[in-house]
Amino acid sequence: MNIAVFTDSYKPYVSGVVNSISTFGSEIRKLGHNYYIFAPGYPGYVDDEPGVFRFRSIKAPTNPDYRLAIPLSISVTTLLRKLQVDVVHTHSPFLMGGLGAYCAHRVGLPLVFTYHTLYEEYVHYSPVARGLVRKLVRKISKHYCNKCDIVIAPTRVIHDLLVGYGVKTEIVVNPTGIDLSRYEDLDKNWLRLKYGIPEEQRILLFVGRLGEEKNVRFLLRSFAEIARYHQNATLVLVGGGPLREELEELASSLELESRVVFAGPIPPQNMPTVYAGADILVFPSMTDTQGLVITEAMAAGLPVVAIRAYGAANMVDDGVNGLLTSNDETEFAQAVVSLLNDTSLYNRLAVGTREKAEEMSSSRRARRLEEIYRSAIQKKSKGLR
């Protein structure tokens, strides 16, 4: 098969969506298919993989590291015909996703869409009328999904959410998998040596964008309670974002400067080693549709403490490979402390994480995606929706 992927974000930008596209792309190519990517361009960045087509772009006003594609091209449909594309797969209902849907319609190709993001949870970036914007985003999501032949949801919770929106298109659940081979024979000392963390310290790891939607203020306040009960705990925050300066000030006001490490963004290829050097993944986000970092952490054997919401509620089996809490700072802190203090509980959950990771292998998830593509092609050929 020849698959055309339209996305609003791709390398060198680092995000769960980018990781998902990259991981699936690698596995789909191994299965013998062509995987073409249409994405915004980044000045100075040169692609190290074949079949990537870049569009002119501008800086996003709320995130200078992110580029907004200008989805204008009179030759895209001609290119899709030349590439003999069989199916279009979009990863956003906006900009490049809109272009992908238009091209699929013009060329008569099946359209598959992955609903990665709870867009309504990002309305805090809107300077005006946030309530109205929230309703509009839901309407756009519903309308876009109903134009597709198949919609992919990363978890059952998101499947049910889309049904609640009024989506009538077939929705299938297929989370992003991970390449388990990358989590073998890792250097567990790299993280400590890199940031000068003493051996006796237990490392709590957060991986994600330092933005409003990731609930990092909650995490810092909760860690202030953890630090009072456990003197040998260090929090490492991996990722960049617009709230970094504010979060550094909050850590200082909580007298946590010596206990919190702002590591900044770390290249994806180095992340398995980062996970391997930590003890617990802390996941305070209430907006992630899957929480790919949860699966990545589990592949490295890390138990997870997360708020029971959307992706985390599906990816973490409470008491089996992690602990789920409400959106309460004290409850979250107590869950982390219980793992730090109870070796038996910690070891039992660590065993559970590896079993969960096996279920999420990228090769298995890619074979399922291959089936979804074939189903979409068959539906289109029969004129079904």
C-alpha positions in Angstrom: 0.0 0.0 0.0 0.9 3.6 -0.5 -0.2 5.8 2.5 -0.2 9.6 2.6 0.0 11.1 6.0 -1.0 14.7 6.6 0.0 16.2 9.9 0.3 19.6 11.6 3.4 18.6 13.5 6.4 16.5 12.7 10.2 16.3 13.3 12.1 18.1 14.6 9.2 19.1 16.9 8.9 16.7 19.8 5.4 15.6 20.9 3.3 12.5 21.4 1.8 13.0 17.9 5.2 13.2 16.3 6.3 10.1 18.1 3.2 8.2 17.1 3.6 9.1 13.4 7.3 8.3 13.5 6.8 4.9 15.3 4.0 3.8 13.1 5.9 4.9 10.0 8.9 2.8 10.8 6.8 -0.3 11.4 4.5 0.2 8.4 7.6 0.5 6.2 8.9 -2.8 7.7 5.6 -4.4 6.5 6.5 -3.4 3.0 4.4 -0.3 2.5 5.3 3.2 1.4 4.6 5.9 4.0 4.6 9.5 2.7 4.5 12.4 5.1 3.1 15.9 4.4 4.1 18.3 7.1 5.1 21.9 7.9 8.7 22.8 7.2 11.2 23.9 9.8 13.9 26.3 8.7 17.3 24.6 8.5 16.0 21.1 9.3 16.9 18.4 6.8 14.9 15.2 6.8 16.8 12.0 7.3 14.1 9.7 5.9 12.5 9.3 2.5 9.1 10.4 1.4 8.7 13.6 3.5 7.1 16.6 1.8 7.4 19.9 3.5 5.1 23.0 3.3 6.0 26.6 4.0 5.2 27.6 7.6 5.2 30.4 10.2 5.9 30.4 13.9 2.9 29.7 16.1 2.1 32.8 18.2 1.7 30.8 21.4 4.7 28.5 20.9 7.7 29.7 19.0 9.1 26.1 18.7 6.0 25.0 16.8 5.4 25.8 13.1 2.0 26.4 11.5 1.9 25.1 7.9 0.5 27.2 5.1 -1.6 24.4 3.5 -1.7 25.8 0.0 -0.5 23.8 -3.0 -2.0 23.3 -6.4 0.1 20.2 -7.0 -0.7 18.0 -4.1 -3.5 16.1 -5.7 -1.3 15.5 -8.8 1.5 14.2 -6.5 -0.9 11.8 -4.7 -1.9 10.4 -8.1 1.8 10.1 -9.2 2.6 8.3 -5.9 -0.4 6.0 -6.5 -1.6 6.7 -3.0 -4.2 4.2 -1.7 -5.3 5.9 1.5 -4.9 9.3 3.2 -4.3 9.3 6.9 -4.7 12.7 8.7 -3.7 13.5 12.3 -5.5 16.8 12.8 -8.8 18.4 11.7 -7.0 21.7 11.0 -4.5 23.1 8.5 -2.7 20.0 7.0 -5.6 17.8 8.2 -8.0 20.0 6.2 -5.7 19.8 3.2 -5.5 16.0 3.5 -9.3 15.7 3.6 -9.7 18.0 0.6 -7.2 16.0 -1.4 -8.7 12.6 -0.4 -12.1 13.9 -1.6 -10.7 15.3 -4.9 -8.8 12.1 -5.7 -11.4 9.8 -4.5 -9.3 8.2 -1.8 -10.4 6.7 1.6 -9.8 9.0 4.6 -8.6 7.8 7.9 -8.2 10.2 10.9 -6.5 9.6 14.3 -8.0 11.7 17.1 -4.9 12.3 19.1 -5.8 15.5 20.9 -8.5 16.7 23.2 -8.6 20.1 21.4 -11.2 21.5 23.7 -8.7 21.3 26.6 -6.4 23.7 24.8 -8.8 26.7 24.6 -6.8 28.4 27.4 -4.5 29.5 24.5 -7.4 31.5 23.0 -7.3 35.2 24.1 -11.1 35.6 23.9 -14.5 33.8 24.2 -13.1 30.5 25.5 -16.5 29.0 26.1 -17.5 29.7 22.5 -14.2 28.4 21.2 -14.7 25.2 23.2 -18.1 24.6 21.6 -16.7 25.4 18.2 -13.8 23.0 18.6 -16.3 20.2 19.5 -18.4 21.0 16.4 -15.3 21.0 14.1 -14.1 17.7 15.6 -17.6 16.1 15.0 -17.9 17.5 11.5 -14.4 16.4 10.5 -14.8 12.9 11.9 -18.1 12.4 10.1 -16.3 13.2 6.8 -13.9 10.3 7.3 -14.2 6.6 6.4 -12.7 5.4 9.7 -11.6 7.3 12.8 -8.9 5.9 15.1 -9.1 6.6 18.8 -6.1 5.8 21.0 -8.2 4.6 23.9 -11.7 3.4 24.6 -12.4 6.5 26.7 -11.7 8.7 23.6 -13.9 6.3 21.5 -16.8 7.0 23.9 -16.1 10.7 24.0 -16.4 10.9 20.2 -19.6 8.9 20.2 -20.9 11.5 22.8 -19.9 14.3 20.3 -22.2 12.7 17.8 -19.7 11.0 15.5 -21.4 8.5 13.3 -18.3 7.3 11.4 -16.9 3.9 12.4 -14.4 4.4 15.3 -11.7 1.9 16.1 -9.4 1.8 19.0 -5.7 1.5 18.3 -3.1 3.0 20.6 0.4 3.9 19.5 2.9 1.2 20.2 6.5 1.3 21.2 9.7 -0.4 19.9 10.6 -2.6 22.8 14.0 -3.3 21.3 15.0 0.3 22.3 14.6 -0.6 25.9 17.2 -3.3 26.2 20.6 -3.0 27.8 20.2 0.6 29.0 22.6 2.7 31.1 20.7 3.3 34.3 23.3 5.7 35.6 23.2 8.2 32.7 20.5 10.4 34.2 22.1 10.7 37.6 25.5 11.5 36.1 24.1 14.0 33.6 22.3 16.1 36.2 24.5 15.4 39.3 21.8 13.5 41.2 23.2 11.5 44.2 22.8 7.8 44.2 20.7 7.7 47.3 18.0 9.9 45.7 14.9 8.3 44.2 14.0 9.9 40.9 10.4 10.9 40.0 10.2 11.6 36.3 7.8 13.9 34.4 8.0 13.9 30.6 5.9 16.4 28.7 5.4 19.9 27.5 5.6 22.6 30.2 2.2 24.0 29.2 -1.1 24.7 30.9 -2.7 21.5 29.7 -0.1 19.2 31.4 -1.1 20.3 35.0 2.6 20.7 36.1 1.8 23.3 38.8 -0.3 20.6 40.4 2.7 18.3 40.2 5.1 20.8 41.8 2.7 21.5 44.7 2.2 17.8 45.2 5.9 17.2 45.1 6.3 19.8 47.9 4.3 17.4 50.1 6.3 14.4 48.9 9.5 16.1 49.8 8.4 16.7 53.3 7.7 13.0 53.8 10.6 11.6 51.8 14.0 13.4 52.0 15.6 11.3 49.3 13.3 12.2 46.4 14.2 14.3 43.4 11.8 15.4 40.6 13.1 15.6 37.1 11.1 17.5 34.5 11.9 16.6 30.9 10.4 19.0 28.3 10.2 22.6 27.3 7.3 24.9 27.0 5.8 28.4 27.7 5.4 27.8 31.5 9.0 26.9 32.2 10.0 30.3 33.8 6.8 30.4 35.8 7.3 26.8 37.0 10.9 27.6 38.0 9.6 30.5 40.1 7.0 28.2 41.7 9.6 25.6 42.6 11.7 28.4 44.2 8.7 29.7 46.2 8.1 26.1 47.4 11.8 25.9 48.4 12.4 23.0 46.0 15.3 24.4 44.0 17.6 21.7 45.1 15.0 18.9 44.6 13.7 19.8 41.1 15.7 19.4 37.9 14.4 21.3 34.8 16.1 19.1 32.2 14.6 20.8 29.2 13.8 18.9 26.0 15.8 15.6 25.4 16.0 14.0 21.9 13.6 11.1 21.5 16.5 8.7 20.8 17.9 9.3 24.3 14.6 8.9 26.2 14.8 5.1 26.9 18.0 5.8 28.8 16.3 8.6 30.7 13.4 6.4 31.7 15.8 3.6 32.8 17.5 6.0 35.2 14.3 7.0 37.0 12.2 5.2 39.6 8.6 6.4 39.1 6.9 8.2 36.3 4.6 10.9 37.6 1.8 11.8 35.2 -0.5 14.7 36.3 -2.0 15.5 32.9 -5.8 15.3 32.6 -6.0 16.0 28.9 -3.8 13.4 27.1 -5.8 11.0 24.9 -3.3 8.2 25.4 -0.2 9.3 27.3 2.4 7.6 25.2 5.1 8.4 27.8 3.2 6.1 30.2 3.8 3.1 27.8 7.4 4.2 27.2 8.1 4.4 31.0 6.5 1.0 31.5 8.8 -0.5 28.8 11.7 0.6 31.0 10.1 -1.0 34.1 8.8 2.2 35.8 5.6 2.1 37.8 3.3 5.1 37.1 1.4 7.4 39.4 -1.2 9.2 37.4 -4.5 11.1 37.7 -7.5 9.0 36.7 -8.4 10.8 33.4 -8.8 9.9 29.7 -5.6 8.2 28.5 -4.1 7.5 31.9 -7.3 5.7 33.0 -6.9 3.3 30.1 -3.1 2.9 30.1 -2.6 2.4 33.9 -4.2 -0.6 35.6 -4.6 0.6 39.1 -2.7 -1.6 41.6 -1.2 -3.7 38.7 1.3 -1.5 37.0 0.7 1.8 38.7 -1.5 3.8 40.9 -4.4 6.1 39.9 -5.6 9.0 42.0 -8.1 11.8 41.8 -7.1 15.4 41.0 -6.1 16.0 44.6 -2.5 17.0 45.4 -2.4 15.3 48.8 -3.8 12.0 47.4 -1.3 12.1 44.5 1.5 12.7 47.0 0.4 9.9 49.2 0.4 7.5 46.3 3.9 8.4 45.3 5.1 8.1 48.9 3.5 4.7 49.3 5.5 3.5 46.3 8.7 5.0 47.6 8.3 3.4 51.0 6.9 0.0 50.2 9.5 -2.1 48.3 7.1 -5.0 47.9 4.4 -2.9 46.3 7.0 -1.2 44.1 8.5 -4.5 42.8 5.0 -6.0 42.2 4.0 -3.0 40.1 7.3 -3.0 38.2 6.7 -6.6 37.1 3.2 -5.5 35.9 4.7 -2.6 33.8 6.7 -5.0 31.7 3.7 -7.2 31.0 1.7 -4.2 29.9 4.5 -3.0 27.6 4.5 -6.3 25.8 0.8 -5.7 24.9 1.8 -2.4 23.4 4.6 -3.5 21.0 4.8 -1.2 18.0 4.8 -4.2 15.6 1.5 -5.5 16.9 -0.1 -2.0 16.8 1.2 -1.5 13.2 -0.3 -4.7 12.0 -3.6 -3.5 13.4 -3.2 -0.2 11.6 -2.5 -2.1 8.4 -5.8 -3.9 8.8 -7.6 -0.5 9.4 -6.1 0.9 6.1 -7.3 -2.2 4.2 -10.7 -1.9 5.7 -11.0 1.8 4.8 -9.9 1.0 1.2 -12.5 -1.8 1.0 -15.3 0.5 2.4 -14.4 3.2 -0.1 -14.4 0.8 -3.1 -17.9 -0.4 -2.1 -19.2 3.1 -1.5 -19.8 2.5 2.2 -19.2 4.9 5.2 
